[in-house]
Amino acid sequence: MKMFLISSAVAIIIAFVAYNVLISTGMDTASVYSSDNVRLTSNGS
């Protein structure tokens, strides 16, 4: 059970960090879904 909680916490942290990185780079939800070439405009990271 402890491993489940730890893995869940890690997943939430990773998602939170990834979300903030996307927002900080200006790619919010609206621009991501409205763009046809999201993969081409990403910086490759």
DSSP file (Angstrom, degrees, kcal/mol; ACC not computed):
  #  RESIDUE AA STRUCTURE BP1 BP2  ACC     N-H-->O    O-->H-N    N-H-->O    O-->H-N    TCO  KAPPA ALPHA  PHI   PSI    X-CA   Y-CA   Z-CA
    1    1 A M     >        0   0    0      0, 0.0     4,-2.1     0, 0.0     5,-0.2   0.000 360.0 360.0 360.0 -37.5    0.0    0.0    0.0
    2    2 A K  H  >  +     0   0    0      1,-0.2     4,-2.5     2,-0.2     5,-0.2   0.909 360.0  51.8 -65.0 -39.6    2.9    2.3    0.8
    3    3 A M  H  > S+     0   0    0      1,-0.2     4,-2.7     2,-0.2    -1,-0.2   0.873 107.7  53.1 -62.9 -36.2    4.4    1.8   -2.7
    4    4 A F  H  > S+     0   0    0      2,-0.2     4,-2.1     1,-0.2    -1,-0.2   0.916 110.7  46.2 -64.6 -42.7    1.0    2.6   -4.2
    5    5 A L  H  X S+     0   0    0     -4,-2.1     4,-2.4     2,-0.2    -2,-0.2   0.900 113.5  49.1 -66.6 -40.6    0.8    5.9   -2.3
    6    6 A I  H  X S+     0   0    0     -4,-2.5     4,-2.6     2,-0.2    -2,-0.2   0.936 112.1  47.4 -65.3 -46.0    4.4    6.8   -3.2
    7    7 A S  H  X S+     0   0    0     -4,-2.7     4,-2.2     1,-0.2    -1,-0.2   0.874 112.3  50.7 -64.4 -35.8    3.9    6.0   -6.9
    8    8 A S  H  X S+     0   0    0     -4,-2.1     4,-2.2    -5,-0.2    -1,-0.2   0.914 110.7  48.5 -66.4 -42.3    0.7    8.0   -6.9
    9    9 A A  H  X S+     0   0    0     -4,-2.4     4,-2.4     1,-0.2    -2,-0.2   0.909 111.6  49.7 -64.3 -41.7    2.4   11.0   -5.3
   10   10 A V  H  X S+     0   0    0     -4,-2.6     4,-2.7     1,-0.2    -1,-0.2   0.907 110.0  51.0 -63.5 -41.6    5.3   10.8   -7.8
   11   11 A A  H  X S+     0   0    0     -4,-2.2     4,-2.3     1,-0.2    -1,-0.2   0.895 110.8  48.5 -63.2 -40.1    2.9   10.7  -10.7
   12   12 A I  H  X S+     0   0    0     -4,-2.2     4,-2.5     2,-0.2    -1,-0.2   0.906 111.7  49.4 -66.0 -41.6    1.0   13.8   -9.4
   13   13 A I  H  X S+     0   0    0     -4,-2.4     4,-2.6     2,-0.2     5,-0.2   0.926 111.5  48.5 -64.0 -44.1    4.3   15.7   -8.9
   14   14 A I  H  X S+     0   0    0     -4,-2.7     4,-2.7     1,-0.2    -2,-0.2   0.918 113.0  47.7 -62.2 -43.4    5.5   14.8  -12.4
   15   15 A A  H  X S+     0   0    0     -4,-2.3     4,-2.3     2,-0.2    -1,-0.2   0.890 112.1  50.5 -64.3 -39.1    2.1   15.9  -13.9
   16   16 A F  H  X S+     0   0    0     -4,-2.5     4,-2.1     2,-0.2    -2,-0.2   0.916 112.9  45.2 -65.6 -43.6    2.2   19.1  -11.8
   17   17 A V  H  X S+     0   0    0     -4,-2.6     4,-2.3     2,-0.2    -2,-0.2   0.929 113.6  49.2 -65.6 -45.5    5.8   20.0  -13.0
   18   18 A A  H  X S+     0   0    0     -4,-2.7     4,-2.2     1,-0.2    -2,-0.2   0.890 110.6  51.7 -62.0 -38.8    5.0   19.1  -16.6
   19   19 A Y  H  X S+     0   0    0     -4,-2.3     4,-2.3     1,-0.2    -1,-0.2   0.921 110.5  47.4 -62.8 -45.1    1.9   21.3  -16.5
   20   20 A N  H  X S+     0   0    0     -4,-2.1     4,-2.5     1,-0.2    -1,-0.2   0.856 110.0  53.3 -67.3 -34.0    3.8   24.2  -15.1
   21   21 A V  H  X S+     0   0    0     -4,-2.3     4,-1.5     2,-0.2    -1,-0.2   0.922 110.0  47.6 -65.1 -43.3    6.5   23.8  -17.7
   22   22 A L  H  <>S+     0   0    0     -4,-2.2     5,-1.9     1,-0.2    -2,-0.2   0.907 113.9  47.1 -64.5 -41.1    3.9   23.9  -20.5
   23   23 A I  H ><5S+     0   0    0     -4,-2.3     3,-1.6     1,-0.2    -2,-0.2   0.908 109.7  53.2 -66.7 -41.2    2.2   27.0  -19.1
   24   24 A S  H 3<5S+     0   0    0     -4,-2.5    -1,-0.2     1,-0.3    -2,-0.2   0.789 105.8  54.1 -67.2 -26.4    5.5   28.8  -18.6
   25   25 A T  T 3<5S-     0   0    0     -4,-1.5    -1,-0.3    -5,-0.2    -2,-0.2   0.432 120.5-109.8 -87.3   2.3    6.4   28.2  -22.2
   26   26 A G  T < 5S+     0   0    0     -3,-1.6     2,-1.4    -4,-0.2    -3,-0.2   0.468  81.2 126.2  89.2   1.7    3.1   29.8  -23.3
   27   27 A M      < +     0   0    0     -5,-1.9    -1,-0.1    -6,-0.2    -2,-0.1  -0.601  34.7 168.4 -95.0  77.3    1.5   26.6  -24.5
   28   28 A D     >  -     0   0    0     -2,-1.4     4,-2.2    -5,-0.1     5,-0.2  -0.210  52.7 -89.1 -78.9 179.0   -1.7   26.6  -22.5
   29   29 A T  H  > S+     0   0    0      1,-0.2     4,-2.3     2,-0.2     5,-0.2   0.881 124.1  51.9 -59.3 -41.8   -4.6   24.3  -23.2
   30   30 A A  H  > S+     0   0    0      1,-0.2     4,-1.5     2,-0.2    -1,-0.2   0.927 112.3  43.7 -64.1 -46.1   -6.3   26.6  -25.8
   31   31 A S  H  > S+     0   0    0      1,-0.2     4,-0.8     2,-0.2    -1,-0.2   0.847 113.0  53.5 -70.2 -32.1   -3.2   27.1  -27.9
   32   32 A V  H >< S+     0   0    0     -4,-2.2     3,-0.6     1,-0.2    -2,-0.2   0.950 114.1  39.7 -66.5 -48.2   -2.3   23.5  -27.8
   33   33 A Y  H 3< S+     0   0    0     -4,-2.3    -1,-0.2     1,-0.2    -2,-0.2   0.701 115.7  51.7 -77.4 -18.1   -5.6   22.2  -29.0
   34   34 A S  H 3< S+     0   0    0     -4,-1.5     2,-0.4    -5,-0.2    -1,-0.2   0.574  94.1  86.7 -93.2  -8.8   -6.1   25.0  -31.6
   35   35 A S    <<  -     0   0    0     -4,-0.8     3,-0.4    -3,-0.6    -4,-0.0  -0.755  58.1-162.7 -94.7 136.9   -2.7   24.4  -33.2
   36   36 A D  S    S+     0   0    0     -2,-0.4     3,-0.2     1,-0.2    -1,-0.1   0.705  88.8  45.8 -87.4 -21.5   -2.3   21.8  -35.9
   37   37 A N     >  +     0   0    0      1,-0.2     4,-1.8     2,-0.1    -1,-0.2  -0.400  63.6 141.1-120.3  55.9    1.5   21.5  -35.7
   38   38 A V  H  > S+     0   0    0     -3,-0.4     4,-1.0     1,-0.2    -1,-0.2   0.906  76.1  49.6 -62.8 -41.7    2.0   21.3  -31.9
   39   39 A R  H  4 S+     0   0    0      1,-0.2    -1,-0.2    -3,-0.2     5,-0.2   0.851 111.2  49.5 -67.8 -32.5    4.8   18.7  -32.4
   40   40 A L  H  4 S+     0   0    0      1,-0.2    -1,-0.2     3,-0.1    -2,-0.2   0.819 111.7  47.7 -76.4 -29.2    6.6   20.8  -35.0
   41   41 A T  H  < S+     0   0    0     -4,-1.8    -1,-0.2     2,-0.0    -2,-0.2   0.588  90.0 100.8 -88.8 -10.1    6.5   24.0  -32.9
   42   42 A S  S  < S-     0   0    0     -4,-1.0    -3,-0.0    -5,-0.2     0, 0.0  -0.381  81.7-121.8 -71.7 156.0    7.8   22.3  -29.7
   43   43 A N        -     0   0    0      1,-0.1    -1,-0.1    -2,-0.1    -3,-0.1   0.299  49.0-104.0 -85.7  11.5   11.4   22.8  -28.9
   44   44 A G              0   0    0     -5,-0.2    -1,-0.1     1,-0.1    -2,-0.1   0.416 360.0 360.0  88.3  -2.3   12.1   19.1  -29.0
   45   45 A S              0   0    0      0, 0.0    -1,-0.1     0, 0.0    -3,-0.0   0.466 360.0 360.0 -88.2 360.0   12.3   18.6  -25.2
